[in-house]
Amino acid sequence: MEALRNIWYVAAWPSEIGTTPLRRTLLEEQIVFFRQTDGRPVALGNICPHRFAPLHRGKIVEDTIECPYHGLRFNGQGHCVFNPDLNGAVPATARVRSYPLVERGGLCWIWMGDPTLADEGLIVDFPFFQSGSGYRPVTGYLHVRANYRYMIDNLVDVSHVLIVHHDMLACPGLATGKQTIERDGNGIWVKRFAEQTTPPKIFDMMWRRSRGDYDAPMDHWAESKWNPPSLISQNTGVQLSGLPRDGGLETKNFHLVTPESETSSHYFWAICRNFETDNDALDVDVRAGTEYAFVEQDEKLLEALQENMNGREFWSMKPALLVGDVGAVQVRRETDRLLAAEKAANAPVPANPSSSAVA
């Protein structure tokens, strides 16, 4: 499928990987995950090289995964280390692919491309998600029947909020507020800011709940940063107009999308707040609100969009672009550039023509 490979993707939450095999398809490749006794997570191709049985149906035995068909066992490097049949001979071809897998920053990251290029220093950090940051996280996972690039379009696009999330997240002032696009290393910020506006209902409720009543207009900001391949971090908040932003209510969030196929994606999210950080009951409300906004609003639209595209390429449709699309368009163009560069780097070098060839 069309997706970058020499880059880190989120494969799973650490809690998902244990001593029971976990199956997940990433970039149309079947992968099985498990955790060894030293705590290290492992990612292997989910197909036995003998008769091609799915390894996730097997079991973990002494830091190996045992094939459910003939009992061959594969270690964390993908080598077959045990054959229970006859003389126990293991052919050199009895190997499965091993993927670089790193547990870092509360996430498990996988490298889908050339393992010799896997540099852990390229993993994106989210400081607000770490303990001691002053933000309390609520996390989740959703399987989405839409291409990862449509999800990224959606996550960097503030303009759809007024219509799609009209009941809880919409802010009329933000729809007409100031928009700025900024480059930050290999990332792109898409920022919206509204002064002296009515806040979204969700922030109105949270302010009254944590700070009490108010009778003044508010400032509202919504900022999304894209990092390749498909990582979105956000700052969203409100403050009484004219007061310093750092005294307001804010959530810092991430939305990390890993392609499954051309028409489906894995979606890992975290909403991290700087208010009522000791309120367990609020976690339940945040989770319910986040899943409602995506599952009942975004996801239904994205799935319908996916069906409507029917496999057609985005730019071939000649989209009618709006001023509010600038950020999303820049992200698409940069993704296109990275895909083309990786394809060119992996292209075979043509052989030199023979000097005796006839012109």
Residue frames as qw, qx, qy, qz and C-alpha x, y, z in Angstrom:
[[0.000, 0.888, 0.460, 0.000, 0.00, 0.00, 0.00],
 [0.335, 0.662, -0.045, 0.669, 1.03, 3.65, -0.34],
 [0.547, -0.834, -0.019, -0.069, 2.62, 4.50, 3.00],
 [0.152, 0.765, -0.580, 0.235, 6.08, 5.36, 4.27],
 [0.937, -0.148, -0.314, 0.040, 8.01, 2.39, 5.59],
 [0.627, 0.125, -0.379, 0.669, 11.33, 3.74, 6.81],
 [0.202, -0.476, 0.170, -0.839, 9.73, 5.55, 9.72],
 [0.041, -0.063, -0.879, 0.472, 8.27, 4.74, 13.15],
 [0.505, -0.376, -0.417, -0.655, 4.57, 3.91, 13.61],
 [0.465, -0.284, 0.596, -0.590, 2.64, 3.18, 16.78],
 [0.382, 0.047, -0.895, -0.227, 1.99, -0.55, 16.90],
 [0.583, -0.492, -0.643, -0.070, 0.16, -0.91, 20.22],
 [0.412, -0.770, 0.238, -0.426, -0.31, 0.38, 23.72],
 [0.135, 0.441, -0.849, 0.259, 2.20, -1.41, 26.00],
 [0.538, -0.080, 0.643, -0.540, -0.70, -2.95, 27.94],
 [0.830, 0.337, -0.078, -0.439, -1.90, -4.70, 24.78],
 [0.654, 0.446, -0.609, 0.052, 1.28, -6.77, 24.44],
 [0.621, -0.519, 0.487, -0.327, 1.65, -9.60, 26.96],
 [0.271, -0.308, 0.909, 0.076, 2.25, -13.32, 27.11],
 [0.608, 0.456, 0.641, -0.111, -0.77, -14.04, 24.90],
 [0.377, 0.069, 0.511, 0.769, -0.04, -13.48, 21.18],
 [0.262, 0.705, 0.266, -0.603, -1.57, -10.32, 19.73],
 [0.505, 0.324, 0.598, 0.532, -2.37, -10.22, 16.01],
 [0.145, 0.815, 0.148, -0.541, -2.44, -6.90, 14.17],
 [0.648, 0.472, 0.382, 0.460, -2.20, -5.95, 10.49],
 [0.151, -0.809, 0.062, 0.565, 0.02, -2.93, 9.79],
 [0.202, 0.633, -0.473, -0.578, 0.59, -1.58, 6.27],
 [0.861, 0.251, -0.221, -0.382, -1.09, -4.76, 4.97],
 [0.455, 0.349, -0.794, 0.200, 1.45, -6.98, 6.75],
 [0.809, -0.470, -0.280, -0.218, 0.28, -9.58, 9.27],
 [0.226, 0.515, -0.619, 0.549, 2.26, -9.23, 12.51],
 [0.749, -0.495, -0.440, -0.021, 2.18, -11.09, 15.82],
 [0.001, -0.687, 0.410, -0.600, 3.27, -9.42, 19.05],
 [0.809, -0.464, -0.358, 0.036, 4.23, -10.91, 22.40],
 [0.168, -0.860, 0.369, -0.309, 6.32, -10.01, 25.44],
 [0.695, 0.205, -0.636, 0.264, 9.34, -11.96, 26.65],
 [0.680, -0.547, -0.442, 0.208, 10.06, -12.77, 30.29],
 [0.468, -0.170, -0.146, 0.855, 12.51, -9.86, 30.54],
 [0.124, 0.720, 0.366, -0.576, 9.67, -7.52, 29.55],
 [0.041, -0.368, 0.483, 0.794, 10.89, -6.85, 26.03],
 [0.692, 0.482, 0.322, -0.430, 8.13, -6.70, 23.41],
 [0.346, -0.173, 0.777, 0.497, 8.64, -8.64, 20.18],
 [0.617, 0.552, 0.087, -0.553, 7.10, -8.23, 16.70],
 [0.344, -0.187, 0.843, 0.369, 7.31, -11.07, 14.14],
 [0.431, 0.116, -0.542, -0.712, 5.72, -11.86, 10.82],
 [0.635, -0.046, 0.538, -0.552, 2.55, -13.77, 11.58],
 [0.876, 0.339, -0.163, -0.300, 3.11, -16.67, 9.19],
 [0.728, -0.388, 0.548, 0.139, 5.00, -19.90, 9.76],
 [0.263, 0.623, -0.572, -0.464, 7.46, -20.56, 6.88],
 [0.285, -0.093, 0.953, 0.041, 6.63, -24.30, 7.00],
 [0.118, 0.450, 0.844, 0.266, 2.96, -24.57, 6.05],
 [0.003, -0.334, -0.178, -0.926, 2.07, -20.90, 6.48],
 [0.400, -0.634, -0.660, 0.049, -0.11, -21.22, 9.56],
 [0.095, -0.821, 0.039, -0.562, -0.87, -18.02, 11.53],
 [0.466, 0.146, -0.670, 0.560, 1.48, -17.91, 14.51],
 [0.281, -0.332, 0.296, -0.850, -0.89, -15.87, 16.67],
 [0.842, -0.223, -0.226, -0.435, -2.99, -19.03, 17.10],
 [0.725, 0.094, -0.599, 0.328, -0.05, -20.66, 18.87],
 [0.604, -0.783, -0.148, 0.016, 1.32, -20.05, 22.36],
 [0.124, 0.831, -0.460, 0.288, 4.34, -18.50, 24.03],
 [0.953, -0.257, -0.092, 0.129, 6.86, -21.06, 25.31],
 [0.705, -0.428, 0.111, 0.555, 10.09, -19.96, 27.00],
 [0.044, -0.702, 0.176, 0.688, 10.35, -16.63, 25.11],
 [0.044, -0.079, 0.764, 0.638, 9.45, -18.25, 21.78],
 [0.654, 0.226, 0.134, -0.710, 6.19, -18.46, 19.89],
 [0.365, -0.053, 0.924, 0.105, 5.07, -21.98, 19.00],
 [0.364, 0.084, -0.543, -0.752, 3.33, -22.62, 15.70],
 [0.664, -0.022, 0.455, -0.593, -0.14, -24.11, 16.30],
 [0.831, 0.355, -0.249, -0.349, 0.24, -26.53, 13.36],
 [0.884, 0.186, -0.392, 0.174, 3.49, -28.51, 13.78],
 [0.715, -0.664, -0.097, 0.194, 5.03, -26.97, 16.89],
 [0.611, 0.344, -0.080, 0.708, 8.00, -25.15, 15.38],
 [0.370, -0.827, -0.260, 0.333, 9.20, -22.45, 17.77],
 [0.459, 0.632, 0.057, 0.621, 10.57, -19.04, 16.79],
 [0.479, -0.431, -0.334, 0.688, 12.59, -16.73, 19.01],
 [0.021, 0.850, 0.234, -0.472, 12.47, -12.96, 19.19],
 [0.085, -0.546, 0.494, 0.671, 14.82, -12.64, 16.23],
 [0.732, 0.410, -0.107, -0.534, 12.54, -14.78, 14.06],
 [0.275, 0.416, -0.861, -0.098, 14.82, -17.84, 14.01],
 [0.900, -0.197, -0.251, -0.298, 13.32, -21.32, 14.37],
 [0.046, -0.597, 0.725, -0.342, 15.01, -22.80, 17.45],
 [0.423, -0.089, 0.849, -0.304, 12.97, -25.98, 17.97],
 [0.625, 0.139, -0.517, -0.568, 11.40, -28.67, 15.80],
 [0.638, -0.277, 0.589, -0.411, 9.60, -31.46, 17.74],
 [0.913, 0.299, 0.025, -0.276, 9.47, -33.85, 14.79],
 [0.929, 0.272, -0.154, 0.198, 11.82, -36.82, 14.15],
 [0.738, -0.013, -0.202, 0.643, 15.47, -35.73, 14.44],
 [0.240, -0.835, -0.250, 0.428, 14.58, -32.11, 15.19],
 [0.485, 0.050, 0.326, 0.810, 16.45, -30.76, 12.18],
 [0.131, 0.833, 0.288, -0.453, 15.72, -27.10, 11.43],
 [0.619, 0.477, 0.326, 0.532, 16.20, -25.88, 7.84],
 [0.336, -0.162, -0.035, 0.927, 17.98, -22.58, 7.36],
 [0.116, -0.337, -0.431, -0.829, 14.88, -21.21, 5.64],
 [0.425, -0.617, -0.663, 0.011, 12.78, -21.69, 8.78],
 [0.254, -0.183, -0.256, 0.915, 12.74, -18.01, 9.69],
 [0.061, 0.835, 0.537, 0.106, 10.12, -15.31, 10.04],
 [0.259, 0.623, -0.028, 0.738, 10.62, -11.58, 9.72],
 [0.453, -0.549, -0.459, 0.531, 11.51, -9.72, 12.92],
 [0.126, 0.824, 0.213, 0.510, 10.51, -6.06, 13.13],
 [0.279, 0.148, -0.430, 0.846, 12.32, -3.43, 15.25],
 [0.438, -0.702, -0.475, -0.299, 9.94, -2.72, 18.14],
 [0.300, 0.192, -0.443, 0.823, 10.64, -0.13, 20.84],
 [0.361, -0.751, -0.552, 0.024, 8.65, 0.67, 23.98],
 [0.359, 0.002, -0.134, 0.924, 9.12, 4.38, 24.60],
 [0.159, -0.064, 0.040, -0.984, 7.10, 7.24, 26.03],
 [0.502, 0.179, 0.597, -0.600, 4.17, 5.02, 26.95],
 [0.764, 0.489, -0.039, -0.419, 3.79, 3.59, 23.43],
 [0.715, -0.138, 0.615, 0.303, 5.14, 0.66, 21.41],
 [0.352, 0.765, -0.247, -0.480, 6.73, 1.86, 18.16],
 [0.822, 0.089, 0.524, 0.204, 7.44, -0.34, 15.15],
 [0.063, 0.624, -0.478, -0.615, 9.71, 0.16, 12.12],
 [0.825, 0.356, 0.376, -0.226, 8.17, -1.36, 9.00],
 [0.586, 0.767, -0.248, -0.088, 11.01, -0.72, 6.56],
 [0.699, 0.412, -0.487, 0.324, 14.71, -1.55, 6.32],
 [0.733, -0.636, -0.214, 0.108, 15.74, -2.57, 9.87],
 [0.679, -0.019, -0.073, 0.730, 19.27, -1.24, 9.36],
 [0.101, 0.484, 0.115, 0.862, 17.81, 2.27, 9.15],
 [0.517, -0.700, -0.466, -0.158, 15.77, 2.04, 12.38],
 [0.301, 0.284, -0.377, 0.829, 17.03, 4.96, 14.51],
 [0.333, -0.609, -0.681, 0.234, 15.28, 5.30, 17.89],
 [0.213, -0.339, -0.127, 0.908, 16.27, 8.95, 17.93],
 [0.133, -0.143, -0.497, -0.845, 13.64, 9.56, 15.23],
 [0.246, -0.536, -0.807, 0.026, 10.75, 8.57, 17.52],
 [0.125, -0.601, -0.103, -0.783, 8.50, 11.57, 18.25],
 [0.258, -0.186, -0.728, 0.608, 8.16, 12.50, 21.93],
 [0.306, -0.679, -0.388, -0.543, 5.01, 13.84, 23.59],
 [0.222, 0.225, -0.600, 0.735, 6.21, 15.52, 26.83],
 [0.488, -0.255, 0.158, -0.820, 2.69, 16.25, 28.08],
 [0.870, -0.097, -0.380, -0.301, 1.98, 12.50, 28.12],
 [0.584, 0.180, -0.665, 0.430, 4.77, 11.78, 30.59],
 [0.578, -0.659, -0.449, 0.170, 4.42, 11.57, 34.35],
 [0.452, -0.467, -0.122, 0.750, 5.26, 14.85, 36.08],
 [0.228, 0.315, 0.415, 0.823, 4.03, 16.97, 33.16],
 [0.174, 0.208, 0.356, -0.894, 1.06, 18.33, 35.12],
 [0.589, 0.128, -0.331, -0.725, -1.39, 16.82, 32.64],
 [0.564, -0.044, 0.773, -0.288, -3.64, 13.84, 33.34],
 [0.253, 0.222, -0.716, -0.611, -4.13, 11.49, 30.37],
 [0.748, 0.203, 0.511, -0.373, -7.16, 9.50, 29.25],
 [0.021, 0.409, -0.764, -0.498, -6.29, 7.07, 26.45],
 [0.775, 0.272, 0.448, -0.354, -8.01, 4.80, 23.96],
 [0.168, -0.210, 0.805, 0.529, -7.83, 2.79, 20.75],
 [0.668, 0.468, 0.309, -0.490, -10.27, 2.56, 17.84],
 [0.433, 0.037, 0.753, 0.494, -10.26, 0.55, 14.63],
 [0.327, 0.634, 0.098, -0.694, -11.43, 2.79, 11.78],
 [0.648, 0.353, 0.623, 0.261, -12.64, 1.81, 8.33],
 [0.323, 0.944, 0.038, -0.047, -10.98, 4.68, 6.52],
 [0.736, 0.408, -0.142, 0.521, -7.62, 5.38, 4.90],
 [0.566, -0.473, -0.259, 0.624, -5.09, 6.96, 7.23],
 [0.265, 0.089, 0.175, 0.944, -4.67, 10.03, 5.01],
 [0.281, -0.618, -0.452, -0.579, -8.36, 10.90, 5.25],
 [0.617, -0.644, -0.399, 0.213, -8.00, 10.68, 9.02],
 [0.493, -0.229, -0.045, 0.838, -5.04, 13.06, 8.97],
 [0.009, 0.430, 0.369, 0.824, -6.99, 15.48, 6.76],
 [0.476, -0.686, -0.476, -0.275, -9.71, 15.42, 9.39],
 [0.669, -0.534, -0.307, 0.416, -7.42, 15.85, 12.40],
 [0.389, -0.162, 0.037, 0.906, -5.64, 18.96, 11.08],
 [0.059, -0.438, -0.485, -0.755, -8.87, 20.51, 9.77],
 [0.009, 0.225, 0.578, -0.785, -10.49, 22.87, 12.29],
 [0.335, 0.051, -0.218, -0.915, -13.16, 24.11, 9.90],
 [0.490, -0.195, -0.776, -0.346, -15.19, 20.89, 10.04],
 [0.183, -0.160, -0.774, 0.584, -15.71, 21.22, 13.80],
 [0.301, 0.121, 0.153, -0.934, -18.45, 23.86, 13.44],
 [0.675, 0.087, -0.372, -0.631, -20.57, 21.47, 11.36],
 [0.664, 0.033, -0.747, -0.027, -19.62, 17.93, 12.37],
 [0.438, -0.219, -0.693, 0.529, -19.20, 18.61, 16.11],
 [0.134, -0.557, -0.208, -0.793, -21.91, 21.24, 16.35],
 [0.639, -0.625, -0.383, -0.232, -23.25, 20.06, 19.70],
 [0.741, -0.619, -0.088, 0.244, -20.19, 20.07, 22.01],
 [0.676, -0.222, 0.185, 0.678, -16.96, 21.19, 20.31],
 [0.364, 0.648, 0.360, 0.564, -18.07, 23.93, 17.91],
 [0.266, -0.619, -0.180, 0.717, -17.04, 27.56, 18.44],
 [0.449, 0.823, 0.334, 0.100, -18.47, 30.10, 15.95],
 [0.088, -0.949, 0.233, 0.195, -15.66, 32.53, 16.70],
 [0.556, -0.391, 0.643, 0.354, -13.03, 29.96, 15.79],
 [0.639, 0.478, 0.563, 0.214, -14.59, 29.45, 12.37],
 [0.328, 0.895, 0.127, 0.273, -13.86, 33.11, 11.53],
 [0.518, -0.801, 0.175, 0.244, -10.78, 33.53, 13.71],
 [0.172, 0.815, -0.521, -0.188, -7.15, 33.90, 12.75],
 [0.987, 0.048, 0.130, 0.080, -5.44, 30.93, 11.05],
 [0.045, 0.820, -0.556, -0.128, -1.67, 30.48, 10.88],
 [0.982, 0.151, -0.079, 0.081, 0.46, 27.71, 9.38],
 [0.180, -0.844, 0.505, -0.022, 3.95, 27.16, 10.81],
 [0.822, 0.290, -0.476, 0.113, 6.81, 24.79, 10.01],
 [0.529, -0.695, 0.435, -0.217, 8.51, 23.17, 13.00],
 [0.391, -0.358, 0.831, 0.169, 11.36, 20.88, 11.96],
 [0.069, -0.032, -0.869, -0.488, 9.73, 18.16, 9.88],
 [0.050, 0.532, 0.803, -0.265, 6.33, 19.02, 11.37],
 [0.041, -0.379, -0.345, -0.858, 3.57, 21.41, 10.33],
 [0.021, 0.364, 0.642, -0.674, 1.43, 23.39, 12.80],
 [0.123, -0.501, -0.542, -0.663, -2.10, 24.41, 11.83],
 [0.181, -0.281, -0.587, 0.738, -3.36, 26.99, 14.34],
 [0.152, -0.660, -0.468, -0.568, -6.66, 28.78, 14.88],
 [0.246, -0.226, -0.526, 0.782, -7.32, 31.51, 17.45],
 [0.151, -0.697, -0.502, -0.489, -10.52, 33.35, 18.34],
 [0.151, 0.040, -0.437, 0.886, -10.74, 36.41, 20.61],
 [0.332, 0.122, 0.343, -0.870, -13.77, 37.41, 22.68],
 [0.504, -0.011, -0.680, -0.532, -15.94, 34.50, 21.64],
 [0.820, -0.275, 0.196, -0.463, -18.43, 32.09, 23.13],
 [0.137, -0.456, 0.878, 0.041, -16.46, 28.96, 24.06],
 [0.511, -0.018, -0.797, -0.322, -17.37, 25.44, 22.91],
 [0.729, -0.481, -0.127, -0.470, -20.01, 23.88, 25.13],
 [0.882, -0.129, -0.382, 0.245, -17.56, 21.29, 26.45],
 [0.439, 0.192, -0.342, 0.808, -15.19, 24.01, 27.71],
 [0.357, -0.505, -0.005, -0.786, -18.07, 26.07, 29.07],
 [0.858, -0.392, -0.260, -0.204, -19.13, 23.06, 31.13],
 [0.795, -0.021, -0.355, 0.492, -15.58, 22.32, 32.29],
 [0.178, 0.407, -0.226, 0.867, -14.93, 25.95, 33.27],
 [0.546, -0.513, -0.019, -0.662, -18.11, 26.23, 35.32],
 [0.917, -0.265, -0.297, -0.022, -17.40, 22.87, 36.92],
 [0.778, -0.061, -0.262, 0.568, -13.81, 23.65, 37.89],
 [0.300, 0.131, -0.118, 0.937, -13.69, 27.47, 38.12],
 [0.085, 0.554, 0.562, -0.608, -17.28, 28.59, 38.67],
 [0.392, 0.798, 0.457, 0.024, -19.55, 30.93, 36.73],
 [0.348, -0.234, 0.227, 0.879, -18.24, 33.68, 34.47],
 [0.337, 0.797, 0.444, -0.234, -19.86, 36.55, 32.56],
 [0.026, 0.764, -0.368, -0.529, -17.12, 37.62, 30.16],
 [0.825, 0.509, -0.186, -0.160, -16.19, 36.47, 26.64],
 [0.782, -0.396, 0.423, 0.229, -13.36, 34.02, 26.18],
 [0.294, 0.659, -0.607, -0.332, -10.40, 33.44, 23.93],
 [0.919, 0.013, 0.378, -0.114, -10.26, 29.98, 22.34],
 [0.163, 0.660, -0.663, -0.315, -7.38, 28.26, 20.58],
 [0.936, 0.095, 0.328, -0.087, -7.16, 25.02, 18.62],
 [0.158, 0.763, -0.588, -0.217, -3.77, 23.95, 17.30],
 [0.972, 0.049, 0.228, -0.021, -2.78, 20.75, 15.51],
 [0.009, -0.729, 0.632, 0.263, 0.76, 19.67, 14.67],
 [0.963, 0.252, -0.008, -0.096, 1.44, 16.96, 12.11],
 [0.214, -0.636, 0.716, 0.192, 4.62, 14.91, 12.18],
 [0.704, 0.306, -0.545, -0.338, 5.27, 12.24, 9.56],
 [0.031, 0.162, 0.792, 0.587, 4.03, 9.73, 8.92],
 [0.387, -0.520, -0.542, -0.535, 0.63, 10.25, 10.60],
 [0.454, -0.364, -0.595, 0.555, 1.12, 11.68, 14.08],
 [0.096, -0.713, -0.213, -0.661, -1.01, 14.58, 15.32],
 [0.363, -0.333, -0.580, 0.649, -0.51, 16.48, 18.59],
 [0.084, -0.718, -0.410, -0.556, -2.92, 19.21, 19.68],
 [0.147, -0.168, -0.486, 0.845, -3.33, 22.13, 22.06],
 [0.224, -0.564, -0.556, -0.568, -6.94, 23.12, 22.68],
 [0.334, -0.365, -0.603, 0.626, -8.08, 25.54, 25.35],
 [0.082, -0.826, -0.355, -0.431, -9.93, 28.62, 26.61],
 [0.394, -0.241, -0.390, 0.796, -9.17, 31.60, 28.79],
 [0.043, 0.869, 0.392, -0.298, -11.08, 34.73, 29.78],
 [0.543, 0.725, 0.142, 0.399, -10.34, 37.28, 27.08],
 [0.097, 0.893, -0.229, 0.376, -7.17, 39.26, 27.58],
 [0.655, -0.637, 0.394, -0.097, -5.71, 37.07, 30.33],
 [0.029, 0.567, -0.803, -0.182, -2.53, 34.97, 29.90],
 [0.774, 0.129, -0.490, -0.379, -3.19, 31.72, 28.13],
 [0.447, 0.183, -0.831, 0.276, -1.23, 29.64, 30.65],
 [0.221, -0.038, 0.640, -0.735, -3.86, 30.37, 33.31],
 [0.670, 0.087, -0.165, -0.719, -6.72, 28.93, 31.28],
 [0.819, -0.031, 0.546, -0.175, -8.11, 25.45, 30.79],
 [0.409, 0.605, -0.572, -0.373, -6.28, 23.37, 28.21],
 [0.929, -0.039, 0.369, -0.007, -6.05, 19.86, 26.89],
 [0.131, 0.631, -0.684, -0.341, -2.94, 18.63, 25.13],
 [0.881, 0.148, 0.362, -0.268, -3.79, 15.62, 23.00],
 [0.003, -0.425, 0.763, 0.487, -2.35, 13.21, 20.51],
 [0.838, 0.348, 0.229, -0.353, -4.00, 11.28, 17.72],
 [0.156, -0.515, 0.782, 0.315, -1.66, 8.66, 16.26],
 [0.835, 0.369, 0.105, -0.395, -2.83, 6.85, 13.14],
 [0.287, -0.385, 0.828, 0.289, -1.20, 3.68, 11.79],
 [0.624, 0.278, -0.396, -0.614, -2.36, 2.36, 8.41],
 [0.693, -0.063, 0.701, -0.157, -3.83, -1.13, 8.38],
 [0.530, 0.323, 0.681, 0.388, -4.84, -1.25, 4.72],
 [0.123, 0.226, 0.343, 0.903, -5.86, 1.16, 1.98],
 [0.389, -0.516, -0.395, -0.653, -9.29, 1.39, 3.59],
 [0.720, -0.626, -0.293, -0.058, -8.68, 0.91, 7.32],
 [0.247, 0.624, -0.431, 0.603, -6.54, 2.31, 10.12],
 [0.612, -0.419, -0.558, 0.372, -5.52, 1.90, 13.75],
 [0.047, -0.760, -0.019, -0.648, -6.21, 4.98, 15.87],
 [0.597, -0.317, -0.519, 0.523, -4.45, 5.57, 19.21],
 [0.040, -0.760, -0.118, -0.638, -5.56, 8.67, 21.12],
 [0.478, -0.339, -0.538, 0.606, -4.83, 10.49, 24.37],
 [0.120, -0.825, -0.189, -0.519, -6.62, 13.50, 25.88],
 [0.588, -0.163, -0.451, 0.651, -4.46, 15.12, 28.58],
 [0.162, -0.866, -0.279, -0.382, -5.88, 17.89, 30.78],
 [0.358, 0.260, -0.444, 0.779, -4.37, 20.42, 33.17],
 [0.415, -0.323, 0.211, -0.824, -7.48, 20.78, 35.35],
 [0.847, -0.218, 0.203, -0.439, -9.23, 18.46, 37.82],
 [0.475, 0.492, -0.729, -0.020, -6.23, 16.17, 37.56],
 [0.084, -0.161, 0.903, -0.388, -7.32, 14.17, 40.61],
 [0.644, 0.172, 0.260, -0.699, -10.88, 13.55, 39.41],
 [0.273, -0.057, 0.941, 0.193, -11.38, 9.90, 38.42],
 [0.439, 0.576, 0.641, -0.255, -15.01, 10.48, 37.48],
 [0.295, 0.792, -0.144, -0.514, -14.01, 13.10, 34.93],
 [0.146, -0.353, 0.841, 0.384, -11.87, 10.48, 33.17],
 [0.371, 0.353, 0.859, -0.015, -15.05, 8.54, 32.44],
 [0.336, 0.815, 0.292, -0.370, -16.72, 11.64, 30.98],
 [0.050, 0.713, -0.486, -0.503, -13.67, 12.51, 28.86],
 [0.250, -0.107, 0.921, 0.280, -13.52, 8.99, 27.43],
 [0.369, 0.557, 0.735, -0.117, -17.24, 8.95, 26.66],
 [0.240, 0.857, 0.071, -0.450, -17.11, 12.40, 25.06],
 [0.054, -0.577, 0.655, 0.486, -14.05, 11.59, 22.94],
 [0.264, 0.071, 0.936, 0.220, -15.46, 8.32, 21.67],
 [0.359, 0.698, 0.558, -0.269, -18.83, 9.94, 20.97],
 [0.172, 0.814, -0.176, -0.526, -17.23, 12.75, 18.96],
 [0.005, 0.443, -0.780, -0.442, -15.21, 10.35, 16.85],
 [0.218, 0.133, 0.963, 0.085, -17.39, 7.24, 16.58],
 [0.277, 0.658, 0.661, -0.230, -20.74, 8.99, 16.18],
 [0.234, 0.897, 0.043, -0.372, -19.55, 11.99, 14.18],
 [0.036, 0.704, -0.593, -0.388, -16.09, 11.81, 12.56],
 [0.343, -0.169, 0.908, 0.173, -15.96, 8.09, 11.87],
 [0.538, 0.531, 0.637, -0.153, -19.35, 7.85, 10.19],
 [0.364, 0.873, -0.063, -0.319, -18.40, 10.67, 7.85],
 [0.083, -0.637, 0.712, 0.284, -14.94, 9.26, 7.12],
 [0.471, 0.052, 0.878, 0.068, -16.31, 5.82, 6.33],
 [0.527, 0.713, 0.423, -0.187, -18.88, 7.35, 3.98],
 [0.173, 0.861, -0.346, -0.331, -16.10, 9.40, 2.36],
 [0.310, -0.381, 0.843, 0.219, -13.99, 6.26, 1.94],
 [0.539, 0.362, 0.760, -0.009, -16.88, 4.48, 0.25],
 [0.403, 0.854, 0.177, -0.277, -17.57, 7.48, -1.97],
 [0.012, -0.748, 0.550, 0.371, -13.96, 7.68, -3.19],
 [0.940, 0.245, 0.191, -0.142, -14.18, 4.06, -4.35],
 [0.841, -0.088, 0.284, 0.451, -10.41, 3.70, -4.72],
 [0.450, 0.797, 0.116, 0.386, -9.88, 6.94, -6.65],
 [0.582, -0.038, -0.219, 0.783, -6.74, 9.01, -5.94],
 [0.146, -0.731, -0.401, 0.533, -7.34, 12.24, -4.02],
 [0.067, -0.536, 0.220, 0.812, -5.69, 14.74, -6.39],
 [0.101, 0.127, 0.802, 0.575, -7.16, 13.07, -9.47],
 [0.001, -0.682, -0.728, 0.070, -10.57, 14.21, -8.21],
 [0.193, 0.422, 0.114, 0.878, -9.47, 17.88, -8.54],
 [0.302, -0.613, -0.639, 0.355, -10.78, 18.95, -5.10],
 [0.021, 0.818, 0.168, 0.549, -12.26, 22.46, -4.79],
 [0.573, -0.134, -0.477, 0.653, -9.93, 23.91, -2.14],
 [0.252, -0.909, -0.267, -0.198, -10.94, 26.47, 0.49],
 [0.085, 0.780, -0.395, 0.478, -8.82, 28.95, 2.45],
 [0.673, -0.533, 0.387, -0.336, -9.24, 26.77, 5.53],
 [0.992, 0.115, 0.029, 0.035, -7.65, 23.84, 3.68],
 [0.307, 0.830, -0.443, 0.146, -4.16, 25.37, 3.56],
 [0.396, -0.565, 0.692, -0.212, -2.79, 23.32, 6.46],
 [0.844, 0.069, 0.515, -0.135, -4.26, 20.02, 5.33],
 [0.733, 0.678, -0.054, 0.016, -3.02, 20.64, 1.77],
 [0.100, 0.793, -0.583, 0.150, 0.52, 21.34, 3.01],
 [0.607, -0.331, 0.699, -0.185, 0.45, 18.09, 5.00],
 [0.872, 0.356, 0.325, -0.084, -0.75, 16.16, 1.93],
 [0.542, 0.798, -0.256, 0.067, 1.90, 17.72, -0.29],
 [0.148, -0.697, 0.679, -0.175, 4.67, 16.96, 2.22],
 [0.764, -0.094, 0.618, -0.156, 3.47, 13.36, 2.56],
 [0.805, 0.584, 0.093, -0.037, 3.47, 13.04, -1.23],
 [0.277, 0.831, -0.469, 0.112, 7.04, 14.38, -1.32],
 [0.419, -0.511, 0.726, -0.190, 8.24, 11.94, 1.35],
 [0.858, 0.170, 0.464, -0.139, 6.57, 9.00, -0.40],
 [0.692, 0.714, -0.102, 0.025, 8.18, 9.93, -3.72],
 [0.042, 0.785, -0.598, 0.157, 11.60, 10.33, -2.07],
 [0.617, -0.309, 0.704, -0.167, 11.38, 6.94, -0.37],
 [0.864, 0.399, 0.294, -0.090, 10.24, 5.28, -3.59],
 [0.505, 0.806, -0.301, 0.072, 13.14, 6.84, -5.48],
 [0.216, -0.679, 0.679, -0.177, 15.63, 5.74, -2.82],
 [0.689, -0.110, 0.700, -0.154, 14.39, 2.16, -3.06],
 [0.761, 0.584, -0.044, -0.279, 14.27, 2.02, -6.85],
 [0.874, -0.088, 0.325, 0.349, 16.63, -0.53, -8.42],
 [0.060, -0.722, 0.387, 0.571, 19.66, 0.93, -10.15],
 [0.840, 0.513, 0.032, -0.173, 19.49, 0.15, -13.90],
 [0.805, -0.176, 0.357, 0.440, 22.38, -1.85, -15.31],
 [0.010, 0.672, -0.372, -0.640, 24.86, -0.03, -17.54],
 [0.828, 0.507, 0.039, -0.238, 24.20, -0.81, -21.19],
 [0.839, -0.104, 0.357, 0.398, 26.76, -3.10, -22.81],
 [0.084, -0.666, 0.343, 0.656, 29.46, -1.26, -24.75],
 [0.165, -0.067, 0.834, 0.523, 28.78, -3.62, -27.63],
 [0.356, 0.578, 0.666, -0.308, 25.09, -2.80, -27.78],
 [0.284, 0.353, 0.531, 0.716, 23.80, -1.56, -31.12],
 [0.079, 0.273, 0.229, -0.931, 22.53, 2.02, -30.95]]
